[in-house]
């Protein structure tokens, strides 16, 4: 696939703090690194929870070349919500108040970011996805690479008539509120945003080949508790009289900077005519330092679920009537939803080494009833340098 060049950019900010009033980034960047930030979701292994969050769900399309009546399926370019995407663009972030911010990204939507695009026809012996890598985004600073389909397509397609892929517009906008509640100053992060991925994708309703993916997301992250490390001083029982004019103030309570319970919740909506998964949500809890003897350990549980597009089911029914509306020959079982429950415990062996066992229970993995529920057990060793 080749070497990938990750973020290379110039940044200016109005002050040296971690949260400046004004910030500008320009260059080879990725909005995934600045928008919809949910740090606690990164503790989980399932990619939908930790990375894609419903925005980067696969978008399957079906294109009808018409000349010979062949229905040629291919995977249209989903919004690349992951750490592996980079593009030319810029981000502007401003803070109207100390607890609010507004940020916007404009850049290029480069087709083929996953490295594989195919417009092959399974009826001609060429499986979907067999078109090979043509735009792995490593050194493709020029934008979308030219792509013409090969064997297994109609003559018109081989001549480039139905070649697809373009350099479109990629836009993400987000408004956020970051309050701090109570004496412990429990930090929260509440945001609403939208995204536009302008590509030559297909529309499930019309097969027009020109639908742009756009959607909305909301998030609500909140630290719920903080471990108290010191309590206010008890009232004095001394017989000495108290100076009523100059009373001694009680020492305020002190709280641990990290230990406590954290929550995160997120939901996305994308129109059903241009996404295989128009609705997705996730919610989870993470506790840091549950035991006094293991102050650096973390544990958590999360639930994520995505609901598939009925437009996609209708499109599949039209294209594969002999299979009764289901892809892959599974009778009348259309795509419905896929859910996952995950639990982890992070054993902090020392300051730089962690051992993290986890368990996932995935409900309806294939989405169409063709695969039984799955229990996945795993473990990760993490070393920080």
Beta strands, then each sheet from edge to edge (+ up, - down):
strand 1: 8-13
strand 2: 22-29
strand 3: 59-64
strand 4: 71-76
strand 5: 87-97
strand 6: 100-110
strand 7: 167-177
strand 8: 180-181
strand 9: 186-201
strand 10: 211-223
strand 11: 228-230
strand 12: 254-255
strand 13: 260-270
strand 14: 279-288
strand 15: 298-307
strand 16: 337-348
strand 17: 353-363
strand 18: 374-383
sheet 1: 1+ 2- 5+ 6- 7+ 9- 8+
sheet 2: 1+ 2- 5+ 6- 7+ 9- 10+ 13- 14+ 15- 16+ 17- 18+
sheet 3: 3+ 4-
sheet 4: 11+ 12-
end
